[in-house]
Amino acid sequence: MDRLVNTVRPYAWGSTTAIPELLGAAPTGQPQAEMWLGAHPGAPSRIDRGAGPVSLAEVIAAAPEAELGEPAVHTFGPRLPFLLKVLAAGAPLSLQVHPDLTQAKEGFTDEERRGVPLDAPHRNYKDANHKPELICALTPFDGLCGFRHPAETADLLEGLGVDDLKPYVDILRAGPEESALREVLTAVLGADRTAMAESVERAATAAARAATEDGPHATAYAAYAALAHHYPGDPGVLAAMLLNHVQLQPGEALFLGAGIPHAYLGGLGVELMANSDNVLRCGLTPKHVDVPELLRVVRFEPRDAGVLRPEDSDGEEVYDTPIDEFRLSRYLLAPGAAPRPLASRTPQILLCTAGTVRLRDRGTADGEELALAPGESVFVPAGERLTLSGDGTLFRATVVA
């Protein structure tokens, strides 16, 4: 096992305090948005096997089967197929969706054929992979996930008493549900931005007022008003009103599959995703919004937010998801309990988020042991056998292969 040295990304929406508090470090006063754990080429973790720090991506590339195991290499190729993050949202992230695997391959091939530079601001597809992701709350966590049923959204919009929203209310009540959602989102994102900014302002003012009243949508109204404060006049505020507002408690999670519109609004969480950078934005951002491509990718399927809670499997709490590139679980370790064996034929990243966790290597003569404090992590090559003990919380990221 190799202790990881990880990079923290300073995106503007990041919290200035959450990641430093997790790491037990002093805040710098600058936003610290994401700590990346893995072998993504944008910011690979570093390890030291005696010859000085080296990129985990380089170590895997030099001996993929030794590091990842034959099953993972056979299924996903000679690369770590997931990226683990600690995400700290101090302000809302952009409203976005991710393509499925077929859409990603087609989109990437098309943009390569047309010679669109990979770093072009209007480029949609940075690679040919899909990007399902899972966010698990470490603190209370606010987000938007999936389309609310249109009749419920019609009630929410009507409750604002804003004349500009009445045409959308009528469409949402007329059904059928999927075509109504498509029509409203198309109208919101395709409208004249100056005129739409005035409608957003009126809706935001009404939402702020309604948030103070004791109604069924008060918390959602407060979230939408906050979005408008961060992104005044952005059509994405109205697009966000079509989505479920969800407040996760620590230990609860959301799975974001292909085509599901979502946004993270605030809080600290552990995020696990397939190794891709493909994002199509709906709004709440100064970045490029490709409305026709977005509408091709979005799944206009009403649903509830789909809050996940872990299922116990012999002391390992597993977050069940329908994809193979990653699997997230956690261990809640109690002092005095017998060490738990941990072995896998696939690669793993282990992250401590609370207390102290001790890892002992059962495959070496001297039983090498590492102690992890909050925010510390290790990479465990395929086939290594460990035991876990201590008094703390450990998240485990691996693959299904």
C-alpha positions as a Markdown table, in Angstrom:
| # | Residue | x | y | z |
|---|---|---|---|---|
| 1 | Met | 0.0 | 0.0 | 0.0 |
| 2 | Asp | 1.2 | 3.5 | -0.8 |
| 3 | Arg | 0.4 | 6.7 | 1.1 |
| 4 | Leu | -1.0 | 9.3 | -1.4 |
| 5 | Val | -0.1 | 12.9 | -1.7 |
| 6 | Asn | -3.1 | 14.6 | -3.3 |
| 7 | Thr | -3.7 | 17.9 | -5.1 |
| 8 | Val | -6.4 | 20.3 | -4.0 |
| 9 | Arg | -8.1 | 22.2 | -6.8 |
| 10 | Pro | -8.8 | 25.9 | -6.1 |
| 11 | Tyr | -12.0 | 26.4 | -8.1 |
| 12 | Ala | -13.9 | 29.6 | -7.3 |
| 13 | Trp | -17.0 | 27.8 | -5.9 |
| 14 | Gly | -14.9 | 26.0 | -3.3 |
| 15 | Ser | -15.3 | 26.4 | 0.4 |
| 16 | Thr | -12.4 | 28.2 | 2.1 |
| 17 | Thr | -12.6 | 26.1 | 5.3 |
| 18 | Ala | -14.1 | 22.7 | 4.8 |
| 19 | Ile | -11.1 | 20.8 | 3.3 |
| 20 | Pro | -8.6 | 22.5 | 5.7 |
| 21 | Glu | -10.8 | 21.5 | 8.6 |
| 22 | Leu | -10.9 | 17.9 | 7.4 |
| 23 | Leu | -7.1 | 17.9 | 7.0 |
| 24 | Gly | -6.5 | 19.7 | 10.3 |
| 25 | Ala | -4.8 | 22.5 | 8.4 |
| 26 | Ala | -5.0 | 26.3 | 8.6 |
| 27 | Pro | -7.2 | 27.9 | 5.9 |
| 28 | Thr | -5.4 | 29.9 | 3.4 |
| 29 | Gly | -8.3 | 32.3 | 2.7 |
| 30 | Gln | -8.5 | 30.9 | -0.8 |
| 31 | Pro | -11.2 | 28.5 | -2.1 |
| 32 | Gln | -10.3 | 24.8 | -1.8 |
| 33 | Ala | -12.9 | 23.0 | -3.9 |
| 34 | Glu | -11.8 | 19.4 | -4.6 |
| 35 | Met | -9.0 | 17.1 | -3.4 |
| 36 | Trp | -8.3 | 14.5 | -6.2 |
| 37 | Leu | -7.3 | 11.0 | -5.3 |
| 38 | Gly | -6.3 | 8.8 | -8.2 |
| 39 | Ala | -4.5 | 8.8 | -11.5 |
| 40 | His | -6.4 | 11.4 | -13.5 |
| 41 | Pro | -3.9 | 13.1 | -15.8 |
| 42 | Gly | -5.2 | 16.5 | -14.7 |
| 43 | Ala | -3.9 | 16.1 | -11.2 |
| 44 | Pro | -2.6 | 12.6 | -10.4 |
| 45 | Ser | -1.8 | 11.6 | -6.8 |
| 46 | Arg | 1.8 | 11.0 | -6.0 |
| 47 | Ile | 3.4 | 8.1 | -4.2 |
| 48 | Asp | 6.9 | 7.3 | -3.0 |
| 49 | Arg | 8.3 | 3.7 | -3.2 |
| 50 | Gly | 11.8 | 4.7 | -2.1 |
| 51 | Ala | 13.1 | 6.6 | -5.1 |
| 52 | Gly | 11.2 | 9.9 | -4.5 |
| 53 | Pro | 7.7 | 11.0 | -5.3 |
| 54 | Val | 6.2 | 9.8 | -8.6 |
| 55 | Ser | 2.9 | 10.2 | -10.3 |
| 56 | Leu | 0.5 | 7.3 | -9.6 |
| 57 | Ala | -0.5 | 7.5 | -13.3 |
| 58 | Glu | 3.1 | 6.8 | -14.2 |
| 59 | Val | 3.4 | 3.9 | -11.8 |
| 60 | Ile | 0.2 | 2.3 | -13.2 |
| 61 | Ala | 1.3 | 2.9 | -16.8 |
| 62 | Ala | 4.6 | 1.1 | -16.2 |
| 63 | Ala | 3.0 | -2.1 | -14.8 |
| 64 | Pro | -0.8 | -2.0 | -15.3 |
| 65 | Glu | -1.5 | -5.6 | -14.5 |
| 66 | Ala | 0.7 | -5.6 | -11.4 |
| 67 | Glu | -1.1 | -2.5 | -10.0 |
| 68 | Leu | -4.6 | -2.9 | -11.3 |
| 69 | Gly | -4.9 | -6.7 | -11.6 |
| 70 | Glu | -5.8 | -8.7 | -14.7 |
| 71 | Pro | -9.6 | -8.5 | -14.3 |
| 72 | Ala | -9.6 | -4.6 | -14.2 |
| 73 | Val | -7.2 | -4.3 | -17.1 |
| 74 | His | -9.2 | -6.7 | -19.2 |
| 75 | Thr | -12.4 | -4.9 | -18.5 |
| 76 | Phe | -11.3 | -1.2 | -18.5 |
| 77 | Gly | -7.9 | -1.1 | -20.1 |
| 78 | Pro | -4.5 | -0.2 | -18.5 |
| 79 | Arg | -5.7 | 2.8 | -16.4 |
| 80 | Leu | -7.5 | 3.4 | -13.1 |
| 81 | Pro | -11.1 | 3.7 | -14.3 |
| 82 | Phe | -12.3 | 5.9 | -11.4 |
| 83 | Leu | -11.4 | 9.2 | -9.7 |
| 84 | Leu | -12.1 | 9.7 | -6.0 |
| 85 | Lys | -12.6 | 13.3 | -4.7 |
| 86 | Val | -13.3 | 15.2 | -1.5 |
| 87 | Leu | -15.6 | 17.9 | -2.7 |
| 88 | Ala | -16.3 | 21.1 | -0.7 |
| 89 | Ala | -18.9 | 23.4 | -2.2 |
| 90 | Gly | -19.0 | 26.8 | -0.7 |
| 91 | Ala | -21.2 | 28.1 | -3.6 |
| 92 | Pro | -23.4 | 26.4 | -6.2 |
| 93 | Leu | -21.7 | 24.4 | -9.0 |
| 94 | Ser | -23.1 | 24.6 | -12.6 |
| 95 | Leu | -26.3 | 22.9 | -13.5 |
| 96 | Gln | -25.1 | 20.0 | -15.7 |
| 97 | Val | -25.6 | 16.5 | -17.2 |
| 98 | His | -23.2 | 13.8 | -18.4 |
| 99 | Pro | -23.5 | 11.7 | -21.6 |
| 100 | Asp | -23.9 | 8.0 | -21.7 |
| 101 | Leu | -21.0 | 5.9 | -23.2 |
| 102 | Thr | -22.4 | 5.9 | -26.7 |
| 103 | Gln | -23.1 | 9.6 | -26.7 |
| 104 | Ala | -19.6 | 10.3 | -25.4 |
| 105 | Lys | -18.0 | 8.2 | -28.1 |
| 106 | Glu | -20.0 | 9.8 | -30.9 |
| 107 | Gly | -19.5 | 13.3 | -29.6 |
| 108 | Phe | -15.8 | 12.9 | -29.1 |
| 109 | Thr | -15.3 | 11.3 | -32.5 |
| 110 | Asp | -17.3 | 14.1 | -34.1 |
| 111 | Glu | -15.4 | 16.9 | -32.5 |
| 112 | Glu | -12.1 | 15.2 | -33.3 |
| 113 | Arg | -13.1 | 14.9 | -36.9 |
| 114 | Arg | -14.1 | 18.6 | -37.0 |
| 115 | Gly | -10.7 | 19.6 | -35.5 |
| 116 | Val | -12.1 | 21.2 | -32.4 |
| 117 | Pro | -9.1 | 21.8 | -30.0 |
| 118 | Leu | -9.3 | 19.8 | -26.8 |
| 119 | Asp | -8.9 | 23.1 | -24.8 |
| 120 | Ala | -11.4 | 25.1 | -26.8 |
| 121 | Pro | -14.0 | 26.7 | -24.6 |
| 122 | His | -16.8 | 25.5 | -26.8 |
| 123 | Arg | -15.6 | 21.9 | -26.8 |
| 124 | Asn | -18.2 | 19.5 | -25.2 |
| 125 | Tyr | -16.4 | 16.1 | -25.2 |
| 126 | Lys | -12.9 | 16.0 | -23.8 |
| 127 | Asp | -12.7 | 12.1 | -24.0 |
| 128 | Ala | -14.8 | 9.2 | -25.2 |
| 129 | Asn | -16.0 | 8.0 | -21.8 |
| 130 | His | -19.1 | 8.4 | -19.8 |
| 131 | Lys | -19.1 | 10.1 | -16.4 |
| 132 | Pro | -21.5 | 8.5 | -13.9 |
| 133 | Glu | -20.8 | 9.8 | -10.4 |
| 134 | Leu | -21.8 | 9.3 | -6.8 |
| 135 | Ile | -21.7 | 11.9 | -4.0 |
| 136 | Cys | -21.8 | 10.9 | -0.4 |
| 137 | Ala | -22.4 | 13.6 | 2.3 |
| 138 | Leu | -19.8 | 14.1 | 5.0 |
| 139 | Thr | -21.8 | 17.1 | 6.3 |
| 140 | Pro | -25.3 | 18.2 | 5.5 |
| 141 | Phe | -25.3 | 18.6 | 1.8 |
| 142 | Asp | -27.6 | 20.5 | -0.5 |
| 143 | Gly | -28.2 | 19.6 | -4.1 |
| 144 | Leu | -30.5 | 19.3 | -7.1 |
| 145 | Cys | -31.1 | 16.0 | -8.8 |
| 146 | Gly | -33.4 | 14.9 | -11.6 |
| 147 | Phe | -36.7 | 16.3 | -12.8 |
| 148 | Arg | -39.5 | 16.7 | -10.4 |
| 149 | His | -42.9 | 15.4 | -11.6 |
| 150 | Pro | -44.3 | 18.2 | -13.8 |
| 151 | Ala | -47.5 | 18.6 | -11.8 |
| 152 | Glu | -45.5 | 19.2 | -8.6 |
| 153 | Thr | -43.3 | 21.7 | -10.4 |
| 154 | Ala | -46.4 | 23.5 | -11.7 |
| 155 | Asp | -47.6 | 23.8 | -8.2 |
| 156 | Leu | -44.2 | 25.2 | -7.1 |
| 157 | Leu | -44.1 | 27.7 | -9.9 |
| 158 | Glu | -47.7 | 28.8 | -9.5 |
| 159 | Gly | -47.0 | 29.4 | -5.8 |
| 160 | Leu | -44.6 | 32.2 | -6.7 |
| 161 | Gly | -47.4 | 34.2 | -8.3 |
| 162 | Val | -45.2 | 35.5 | -11.1 |
| 163 | Asp | -47.1 | 36.1 | -14.4 |
| 164 | Asp | -44.0 | 35.3 | -16.5 |
| 165 | Leu | -44.1 | 31.7 | -15.3 |
| 166 | Lys | -47.7 | 31.0 | -16.2 |
| 167 | Pro | -47.0 | 29.7 | -19.7 |
| 168 | Tyr | -44.6 | 27.2 | -18.2 |
| 169 | Val | -47.2 | 26.2 | -15.6 |
| 170 | Asp | -49.8 | 25.6 | -18.3 |
| 171 | Ile | -47.3 | 23.4 | -20.3 |
| 172 | Leu | -46.4 | 21.4 | -17.2 |
| 173 | Arg | -50.0 | 20.7 | -16.4 |
| 174 | Ala | -51.0 | 19.7 | -20.0 |
| 175 | Gly | -48.6 | 16.7 | -20.2 |
| 176 | Pro | -47.4 | 14.2 | -21.3 |
| 177 | Glu | -44.7 | 14.5 | -18.7 |
| 178 | Glu | -41.5 | 14.0 | -20.8 |
| 179 | Ser | -42.6 | 16.3 | -23.6 |
| 180 | Ala | -43.7 | 18.9 | -21.2 |
| 181 | Leu | -40.3 | 18.9 | -19.5 |
| 182 | Arg | -38.6 | 19.1 | -22.8 |
| 183 | Glu | -40.7 | 22.0 | -24.0 |
| 184 | Val | -40.2 | 24.1 | -20.9 |
| 185 | Leu | -36.4 | 23.5 | -20.7 |
| 186 | Thr | -36.1 | 24.3 | -24.4 |
| 187 | Ala | -38.1 | 27.5 | -23.9 |
| 188 | Val | -36.1 | 28.6 | -20.9 |
| 189 | Leu | -32.7 | 28.0 | -22.4 |
| 190 | Gly | -33.6 | 29.3 | -25.8 |
| 191 | Ala | -35.2 | 32.5 | -24.9 |
| 192 | Asp | -33.8 | 36.0 | -25.3 |
| 193 | Arg | -31.3 | 36.3 | -22.4 |
| 194 | Thr | -32.2 | 40.0 | -21.6 |
| 195 | Ala | -35.9 | 39.3 | -21.4 |
| 196 | Met | -35.2 | 36.1 | -19.4 |
| 197 | Ala | -33.0 | 37.9 | -16.9 |
| 198 | Glu | -36.0 | 40.1 | -16.0 |
| 199 | Ser | -38.2 | 37.0 | -15.5 |
| 200 | Val | -35.5 | 35.3 | -13.4 |
| 201 | Glu | -35.3 | 38.4 | -11.2 |
| 202 | Arg | -39.0 | 38.4 | -10.6 |
| 203 | Ala | -39.1 | 34.7 | -9.9 |
| 204 | Ala | -36.1 | 35.0 | -7.5 |
| 205 | Thr | -37.7 | 37.9 | -5.6 |
| 206 | Ala | -40.9 | 35.9 | -5.2 |
| 207 | Ala | -38.9 | 32.8 | -4.1 |
| 208 | Ala | -37.0 | 34.7 | -1.4 |
| 209 | Arg | -40.4 | 35.9 | -0.1 |
| 210 | Ala | -42.0 | 32.5 | -0.3 |
| 211 | Ala | -39.0 | 30.9 | 1.5 |
| 212 | Thr | -40.0 | 32.8 | 4.7 |
| 213 | Glu | -43.5 | 31.4 | 4.7 |
| 214 | Asp | -44.5 | 28.0 | 6.1 |
| 215 | Gly | -45.3 | 26.2 | 2.9 |
| 216 | Pro | -44.4 | 22.7 | 1.5 |
| 217 | His | -41.8 | 24.2 | -0.9 |
| 218 | Ala | -40.1 | 26.7 | 1.5 |
| 219 | Thr | -36.7 | 25.0 | 1.5 |
| 220 | Ala | -36.7 | 24.6 | -2.2 |
| 221 | Tyr | -37.7 | 28.3 | -2.7 |
| 222 | Ala | -34.8 | 29.3 | -0.4 |
| 223 | Ala | -32.4 | 27.2 | -2.5 |
| 224 | Tyr | -33.6 | 28.8 | -5.8 |
| 225 | Ala | -33.4 | 32.3 | -4.3 |
| 226 | Ala | -29.8 | 31.6 | -3.3 |
| 227 | Leu | -29.0 | 30.4 | -6.8 |
| 228 | Ala | -30.3 | 33.7 | -8.2 |
| 229 | His | -28.1 | 35.6 | -5.8 |
| 230 | His | -25.0 | 33.8 | -7.1 |
| 231 | Tyr | -26.1 | 33.9 | -10.8 |
| 232 | Pro | -28.4 | 36.9 | -11.2 |
| 233 | Gly | -30.4 | 36.8 | -14.4 |
| 234 | Asp | -29.1 | 33.3 | -15.4 |
| 235 | Pro | -31.8 | 31.2 | -17.2 |
| 236 | Gly | -30.3 | 28.2 | -15.3 |
| 237 | Val | -32.2 | 29.5 | -12.2 |
| 238 | Leu | -35.5 | 28.7 | -13.9 |
| 239 | Ala | -34.1 | 25.4 | -15.2 |
| 240 | Ala | -33.2 | 24.5 | -11.7 |
| 241 | Met | -36.8 | 25.0 | -10.6 |
| 242 | Leu | -37.7 | 22.0 | -12.6 |
| 243 | Leu | -35.4 | 19.7 | -10.5 |
| 244 | Asn | -35.8 | 18.0 | -7.1 |
| 245 | His | -34.2 | 19.9 | -4.3 |
| 246 | Val | -32.5 | 17.4 | -1.9 |
| 247 | Gln | -30.8 | 17.9 | 1.5 |
| 248 | Leu | -28.5 | 14.9 | 2.3 |
| 249 | Gln | -27.6 | 14.0 | 5.8 |
| 250 | Pro | -24.1 | 12.6 | 6.5 |
| 251 | Gly | -23.8 | 9.1 | 5.1 |
| 252 | Glu | -26.5 | 9.6 | 2.5 |
| 253 | Ala | -25.6 | 9.7 | -1.2 |
| 254 | Leu | -26.9 | 10.5 | -4.7 |
| 255 | Phe | -26.0 | 8.6 | -7.8 |
| 256 | Leu | -26.0 | 10.7 | -11.0 |
| 257 | Gly | -26.4 | 8.6 | -14.1 |
| 258 | Ala | -26.2 | 9.6 | -17.7 |
| 259 | Gly | -28.6 | 12.4 | -18.7 |
| 260 | Ile | -29.7 | 13.3 | -15.2 |
| 261 | Pro | -29.5 | 17.1 | -14.7 |
| 262 | His | -28.0 | 17.9 | -11.3 |
| 263 | Ala | -26.1 | 20.6 | -9.4 |
| 264 | Tyr | -24.3 | 20.6 | -6.0 |
| 265 | Leu | -25.3 | 23.6 | -4.0 |
| 266 | Gly | -23.3 | 23.4 | -0.7 |
| 267 | Gly | -21.6 | 21.0 | 1.7 |
| 268 | Leu | -18.7 | 18.6 | 2.1 |
| 269 | Gly | -18.8 | 15.1 | 0.5 |
| 270 | Val | -16.9 | 12.2 | -0.9 |
| 271 | Glu | -17.4 | 12.0 | -4.7 |
| 272 | Leu | -16.5 | 8.9 | -6.8 |
| 273 | Met | -16.8 | 9.0 | -10.6 |
| 274 | Ala | -15.7 | 7.3 | -13.8 |
| 275 | Asn | -12.5 | 8.8 | -15.2 |
| 276 | Ser | -13.9 | 11.4 | -17.6 |
| 277 | Asp | -14.2 | 15.2 | -18.1 |
| 278 | Asn | -17.4 | 15.2 | -20.2 |
| 279 | Val | -19.8 | 17.8 | -18.9 |
| 280 | Leu | -22.7 | 19.5 | -20.7 |
| 281 | Arg | -24.0 | 22.6 | -18.8 |
| 282 | Cys | -27.5 | 23.8 | -18.5 |
| 283 | Gly | -26.7 | 27.1 | -16.8 |
| 284 | Leu | -25.5 | 28.7 | -13.5 |
| 285 | Thr | -22.1 | 29.2 | -15.2 |
| 286 | Pro | -20.2 | 31.7 | -17.4 |
| 287 | Lys | -19.0 | 28.7 | -19.4 |
| 288 | His | -20.2 | 27.5 | -22.8 |
| 289 | Val | -23.8 | 26.1 | -22.9 |
| 290 | Asp | -24.6 | 24.1 | -26.1 |
| 291 | Val | -28.3 | 24.0 | -25.9 |
| 292 | Pro | -29.0 | 21.6 | -28.9 |
| 293 | Glu | -26.4 | 19.1 | -27.7 |
| 294 | Leu | -27.7 | 19.4 | -24.1 |
| 295 | Leu | -31.2 | 18.6 | -25.2 |
| 296 | Arg | -29.9 | 15.6 | -27.1 |
| 297 | Val | -28.3 | 14.2 | -24.0 |
| 298 | Val | -30.8 | 15.1 | -21.2 |
| 299 | Arg | -33.2 | 12.4 | -20.1 |
| 300 | Phe | -36.6 | 14.0 | -19.6 |
| 301 | Glu | -37.7 | 11.4 | -17.1 |
| 302 | Pro | -39.5 | 12.7 | -13.9 |
| 303 | Arg | -38.3 | 10.9 | -10.8 |
| 304 | Asp | -37.6 | 11.5 | -7.1 |
| 305 | Ala | -34.1 | 12.5 | -6.1 |
| 306 | Gly | -33.2 | 8.8 | -5.3 |
| 307 | Val | -31.3 | 9.3 | -2.0 |
| 308 | Leu | -29.0 | 6.3 | -1.4 |
| 309 | Arg | -28.3 | 4.8 | 2.0 |
| 310 | Pro | -25.6 | 2.2 | 2.4 |
| 311 | Glu | -26.4 | -1.5 | 2.7 |
| 312 | Asp | -24.5 | -3.5 | 5.3 |
| 313 | Ser | -22.4 | -6.4 | 3.9 |
| 314 | Asp | -20.6 | -8.1 | 6.8 |
| 315 | Gly | -19.5 | -4.8 | 8.3 |
| 316 | Glu | -18.8 | -3.1 | 5.0 |
| 317 | Glu | -21.5 | -0.5 | 4.2 |
| 318 | Val | -21.9 | -0.5 | 0.4 |
| 319 | Tyr | -23.5 | 2.2 | -1.8 |
| 320 | Asp | -25.2 | 0.2 | -4.6 |
| 321 | Thr | -24.9 | 1.7 | -8.1 |
| 322 | Pro | -25.6 | 0.2 | -11.5 |
| 323 | Ile | -22.1 | 0.6 | -13.1 |
| 324 | Asp | -18.8 | -1.3 | -12.9 |
| 325 | Glu | -16.2 | 1.5 | -13.1 |
| 326 | Phe | -16.5 | 2.2 | -9.4 |
| 327 | Arg | -17.8 | 0.9 | -6.1 |
| 328 | Leu | -18.0 | 3.0 | -3.0 |
| 329 | Ser | -18.3 | 1.6 | 0.5 |
| 330 | Arg | -17.4 | 2.7 | 4.0 |
| 331 | Tyr | -16.3 | 1.2 | 7.3 |
| 332 | Leu | -17.3 | 2.6 | 10.7 |
| 333 | Leu | -14.5 | 1.2 | 12.9 |
| 334 | Ala | -14.9 | 1.0 | 16.7 |
| 335 | Pro | -12.1 | 0.8 | 19.2 |
| 336 | Gly | -11.4 | -2.6 | 20.6 |
| 337 | Ala | -13.1 | -4.4 | 17.7 |
| 338 | Ala | -11.3 | -7.3 | 16.0 |
| 339 | Pro | -9.3 | -6.2 | 12.9 |
| 340 | Arg | -11.3 | -6.5 | 9.7 |
| 341 | Pro | -9.7 | -8.3 | 6.8 |
| 342 | Leu | -9.7 | -6.5 | 3.5 |
| 343 | Ala | -8.5 | -8.1 | 0.3 |
| 344 | Ser | -9.4 | -7.5 | -3.3 |
| 345 | Arg | -8.3 | -8.6 | -6.8 |
| 346 | Thr | -8.9 | -5.1 | -8.0 |
| 347 | Pro | -7.2 | -1.8 | -7.1 |
| 348 | Gln | -8.4 | 0.3 | -4.2 |
| 349 | Ile | -8.1 | 3.8 | -2.7 |
| 350 | Leu | -8.8 | 4.1 | 1.0 |
| 351 | Leu | -9.6 | 7.4 | 2.5 |
| 352 | Cys | -10.0 | 8.2 | 6.2 |
| 353 | Thr | -12.6 | 10.9 | 7.0 |
| 354 | Ala | -12.8 | 10.7 | 10.8 |
| 355 | Gly | -10.9 | 9.4 | 13.7 |
| 356 | Thr | -7.8 | 7.2 | 13.2 |
| 357 | Val | -7.7 | 4.2 | 11.0 |
| 358 | Arg | -4.8 | 1.6 | 11.1 |
| 359 | Leu | -4.0 | -0.5 | 8.0 |
| 360 | Arg | -1.8 | -3.6 | 8.4 |
| 361 | Asp | -0.3 | -5.4 | 5.4 |
| 362 | Arg | -0.9 | -9.1 | 5.9 |
| 363 | Gly | 1.3 | -10.0 | 2.9 |
| 364 | Thr | 4.6 | -8.9 | 4.3 |
| 365 | Ala | 6.8 | -10.6 | 6.9 |
| 366 | Asp | 7.0 | -7.5 | 9.1 |
| 367 | Gly | 3.3 | -6.6 | 8.8 |
| 368 | Glu | 3.8 | -3.1 | 7.6 |
| 369 | Glu | 1.3 | -0.7 | 9.3 |
| 370 | Leu | 0.1 | 2.7 | 8.4 |
| 371 | Ala | -2.1 | 5.0 | 10.5 |
| 372 | Leu | -4.5 | 7.4 | 8.6 |
| 373 | Ala | -5.8 | 10.6 | 10.1 |
| 374 | Pro | -8.7 | 12.5 | 8.6 |
| 375 | Gly | -8.1 | 13.4 | 4.9 |
| 376 | Glu | -5.2 | 10.9 | 4.5 |
| 377 | Ser | -5.4 | 8.1 | 2.0 |
| 378 | Val | -3.6 | 5.2 | 0.4 |
| 379 | Phe | -3.5 | 3.3 | -2.9 |
| 380 | Val | -3.7 | -0.4 | -2.6 |
| 381 | Pro | -2.6 | -2.4 | -5.6 |
| 382 | Ala | -4.7 | -5.4 | -6.7 |
| 383 | Gly | -4.1 | -8.6 | -4.7 |
| 384 | Glu | -2.8 | -7.0 | -1.5 |
| 385 | Arg | -4.3 | -8.2 | 1.8 |
| 386 | Leu | -4.9 | -5.8 | 4.6 |
| 387 | Thr | -6.5 | -5.6 | 8.0 |
| 388 | Leu | -8.4 | -2.6 | 9.2 |
| 389 | Ser | -8.7 | -1.4 | 12.8 |
| 390 | Gly | -9.0 | 1.8 | 14.8 |
| 391 | Asp | -11.7 | 4.3 | 15.8 |
| 392 | Gly | -12.8 | 6.1 | 12.7 |
| 393 | Thr | -14.5 | 6.2 | 9.3 |
| 394 | Leu | -12.8 | 4.8 | 6.2 |
| 395 | Phe | -14.2 | 5.1 | 2.6 |
| 396 | Arg | -13.2 | 2.5 | 0.1 |
| 397 | Ala | -13.2 | 3.1 | -3.6 |
| 398 | Thr | -12.6 | 0.1 | -6.0 |
| 399 | Val | -14.0 | -1.3 | -9.2 |
| 400 | Val | -16.4 | -4.2 | -10.1 |
| 401 | Ala | -14.5 | -6.6 | -12.4 |
